[in-house]
């Protein structure tokens, strides 16, 4: 099992734009299955390879690339249960990005 606090666990993530995800992390902390359970592309799901760094005690930068070409990064702060999310994707003939904040809670 990984030393990452999220490894081997599932979390519900609620963002400020109303989108909600359920993310399930592999015990090694190197893969995740995300499921959009409420939002624009409800029921979207994919297993992705993770790139992870602990940037402060109990705070992790977690990034991945999606098949759609989107690049995603989350900063997960386990002290406050707050998340900052960045997503970059192709749109309108170029590349666009967006930043959102939210909360997360472990689902047991």
Contact map, one row per residue, 1 for C-alpha under 8 A:
111000110000000000000000001110000000000000000000000000000000000000000000000000000000000000000000000000000000
111110100000000000000000001110000000000000000000000000000000000000000000000000000000000000000000000000000000
111110100000000000000000000000000000000000000000000000000000000000000000000000000000000000000000000000000000
011111100000000000000000000010000000000000000000000001000000000000000000000000000000000000000000000000000000
011111100000000000000000000000000000000000000000000000000100000000000000000001000000000000000000000000000000
000111111100000000000000100010000000000000000000000000000000000000000000000000000000000000000000000000000000
111111111000000000000000111110000000000000000000000000000000000000000000000000000000000000000000000000000000
100001111100000000000001111110000000000000000000000000000000000000000000000000000000000000000000000000000000
000001111110000000000001111000000000000000000000000000000000000000000000000000000000000000000000000000000111
000001011111000000000111100000000000000000000000000000000000000000000000000000000000000000000000000000000111
000000001111100000000111000000000000000000000000000000000000000000000000000000000000000000000000000000011110
000000000111110000011110000000000000000000000000000000000000000000000000000000000000000000000000000000011110
000000000011111000011110000000000000000000000000000000000000000000000000000000000000000000000000000001111000
000000000001111101111000000000000000000000000000000000000000000000000000000000000000000000000000000001110000
000000000000111111110000000000000000000000000000000000000000000000000000000000000000000000000000000111100000
000000000000011111100000000000000000000000000000000000000000000000000000000000000000000000000000000111000000
000000000000001111100000000000000000000000000000000000000000000000000000000000000000000000000000000100000000
000000000000011111110000000000000000011000000000000000000000000000000000000000000000000000000000000000000000
000000000000011111111000000000000001111100000000000000000000000000000000000000000000000000000000000000000000
000000000001111001111100000000000001111000000000000000000000000000000000000000000000000000000000000000000000
000000000001110000111110000000000111110000000000000000000000000000000000000000000000000000000000000000000000
000000000111100000011111000000000111100000000000000000000000000000000000000000000000000000000000000000000000
000000000111100000001111100000011110000000000000000000000000000000000000000000000000000000000000000000000000
000000011110000000000111110000011100000000000000000000000000000000000000000000000000000000000000000000000000
000001111100000000000011111011111000000000000000000000000000000000000000000000000000000000000000000000000000
000000111000000000000001111111110000000000000000000000000000000000000000000000000000000000000000000000000000
110000111000000000000000111111000000000000000000000000000000000000000000000000000000000000000000000000000000
110000110000000000000000011111100000000000000000000000000000000000000000000000000000000000000000000000000000
110101110000000000000000111111110000000000000000010000000000000000000000000000000000000000000000000000000000
000000000000000000000000111111110000000000000000111100000000000000000000000000000000000000000000000000000000
000000000000000000000000110111111000000000000011110000000000000000000000000000000000000000000000000000000000
000000000000000000000011110011111100000000000011110000000000000000000000000000000000000000000000000000000000
000000000000000000000011100000111110000000001111000000000000000000000000000000000000000000000000000000000000
000000000000000000001111000000011111000000001110000000000000000000000000000000000000000000000000000000000000
000000000000000000001110000000001111100000111100000000000000000000000000000000000000000000000000000000000000
000000000000000000111100000000000111111011111000000000000000000000000000000000000000000000000000000000000000
000000000000000000111100000000000011111001110000000000000000000000000000000000000000000000000000000000000000
000000000000000001111000000000000001111111100000000000000000000000000000000000000000000000000000000000000000
000000000000000001110000000000000001111111000000000000000000000000000000000000000000000000000000000000000000
000000000000000000100000000000000000011111000000000000000000000000000000000000000000000000000000000000000000
000000000000000000000000000000000001011111110000000000000000000000000000000000000000000000000000000000000000
000000000000000000000000000000000001111111110000000000000000000000000000000000000000000000000000000000000000
000000000000000000000000000000000011110011111000000000000000000000000000000000000000000000000000000000000000
000000000000000000000000000000000011100011111100000000000000000000000000000000000000000000000000000000000000
000000000000000000000000000000001111000000111110000000000000000000000000000000000000000000000000000000000000
000000000000000000000000000000001110000000011111000000000000000001000000000000000000000000000000000000000000
000000000000000000000000000000111100000000001111100000000000000000000000000000000000000000000000000000000000
000000000000000000000000000000111000000000000111110000000000000111000000000000000000000000000000000000000000
000000000000000000000000000001110000000000000011111000000000000110000000000000000000000000000000000000000000
000000000000000000000000000011110000000000000001111100000000011100000000000000000000000000000000000000000000
000000000000000000000000000001000000000000000000111110000000011100000000000000000000000000000000000000000000
000000000000000000000000000001000000000000000000011111000001111000000000000000000000000000000000000000000000
000000000000000000000000000000000000000000000000001111100001110000000000000000000000000000000000000000000000
000100000000000000000000000000000000000000000000000111111111100000000000000000000000000000000000000000000000
000000000000000000000000000000000000000000000000000011111011100000000000000000000000000000000000000000000000
000000000000000000000000000000000000000000000000000001111111000000000000000000000000000000000000000000000000
000000000000000000000000000000000000000000000000000001111110000000000000000000000000000000000000000000000000
000010000000000000000000000000000000000000000000000001011111000000000000000011100000000000000000000000000000
000000000000000000000000000000000000000000000000000001111111100000000000001111100000000000000000000000000000
000000000000000000000000000000000000000000000000000111110111110000000000011110000000000000000000000000000000
000000000000000000000000000000000000000000000000000111100011111000000000111100000000000000000000000000000000
000000000000000000000000000000000000000000000000011110000001111100000000111100000000000000000000000000000000
000000000000000000000000000000000000000000000000011100000000111110000011110000000000000000000000000000000000
000000000000000000000000000000000000000000000001111000000000011111000011100000000000000000000000000000000000
000000000000000000000000000000000000000000000001100000000000001111101111000000000000000000000000000000000000
000000000000000000000000000000000000000000000101000000000000000111111111000000000000000000000000000000000000
000000000000000000000000000000000000000000000000000000000000000011111100000000000000000000000000000000000000
000000000000000000000000000000000000000000000000000000000000000001111100000000000000000000000000000000000000
000000000000000000000000000000000000000000000000000000000000000011111110000000000000000011000000000000000000
000000000000000000000000000000000000000000000000000000000000000011111111000000000000001111000000000000000000
000000000000000000000000000000000000000000000000000000000000001111001111100000000000001110000000000000000000
000000000000000000000000000000000000000000000000000000000000001111000111110000000000111100000000000000000000
000000000000000000000000000000000000000000000000000000000000111100000011111000000000111000000000000000000000
000000000000000000000000000000000000000000000000000000000001111000000001111100000011110000000000000000000000
000000000000000000000000000000000000000000000000000000000011110000000000111110000011100000000000000000000000
000000000000000000000000000000000000000000000000000000000011110000000000011111001111000000000000000000000000
000000000000000000000000000000000000000000000000000000000111000000000000001111111110000000000000000000000000
000010000000000000000000000000000000000000000000000000000110000000000000000111111100000000000000000000000000
000000000000000000000000000000000000000000000000000000000110000000000000000011111000000000000000000000000000
000000000000000000000000000000000000000000000000000000000000000000000000000011111100000000000000000000000000
000000000000000000000000000000000000000000000000000000000000000000000000000111111110000000000000000000111000
000000000000000000000000000000000000000000000000000000000000000000000000000111011111000000000000000011110000
000000000000000000000000000000000000000000000000000000000000000000000000011110001111100000000000000011110000
000000000000000000000000000000000000000000000000000000000000000000000000011100000111110000000000001111000000
000000000000000000000000000000000000000000000000000000000000000000000001111000000011111000000000001110000000
000000000000000000000000000000000000000000000000000000000000000000000001110000000001111100000000111100000000
000000000000000000000000000000000000000000000000000000000000000000000111100000000000111110000000111000000000
000000000000000000000000000000000000000000000000000000000000000000000111000000000000011111000011110000000000
000000000000000000000000000000000000000000000000000000000000000000001110000000000000001111100011100000000000
000000000000000000000000000000000000000000000000000000000000000000001100000000000000000111111111000000000000
000000000000000000000000000000000000000000000000000000000000000000000000000000000000000011111111000000000000
000000000000000000000000000000000000000000000000000000000000000000000000000000000000000001111110000000000000
000000000000000000000000000000000000000000000000000000000000000000000000000000000000000001111110000000000000
000000000000000000000000000000000000000000000000000000000000000000000000000000000000000001111111000000000000
000000000000000000000000000000000000000000000000000000000000000000000000000000000000000111111111100000000000
000000000000000000000000000000000000000000000000000000000000000000000000000000000000000111100111110000000000
000000000000000000000000000000000000000000000000000000000000000000000000000000000000011110000011111000000000
000000000000000000000000000000000000000000000000000000000000000000000000000000000000011100000001111100000000
000000000000000000000000000000000000000000000000000000000000000000000000000000000001111000000000111110000000
000000000000001110000000000000000000000000000000000000000000000000000000000000000001110000000000011111000000
000000000000001100000000000000000000000000000000000000000000000000000000000000000111100000000000001111100000
000000000000111100000000000000000000000000000000000000000000000000000000000000000111000000000000000111110000
000000000000111000000000000000000000000000000000000000000000000000000000000000001110000000000000000011111000
000000000011110000000000000000000000000000000000000000000000000000000000000000001110000000000000000001111100
000000000011100000000000000000000000000000000000000000000000000000000000000000001000000000000000000000111110
000000001111000000000000000000000000000000000000000000000000000000000000000000000000000000000000000000011111
000000001111000000000000000000000000000000000000000000000000000000000000000000000000000000000000000000001111
000000001100000000000000000000000000000000000000000000000000000000000000000000000000000000000000000000000111
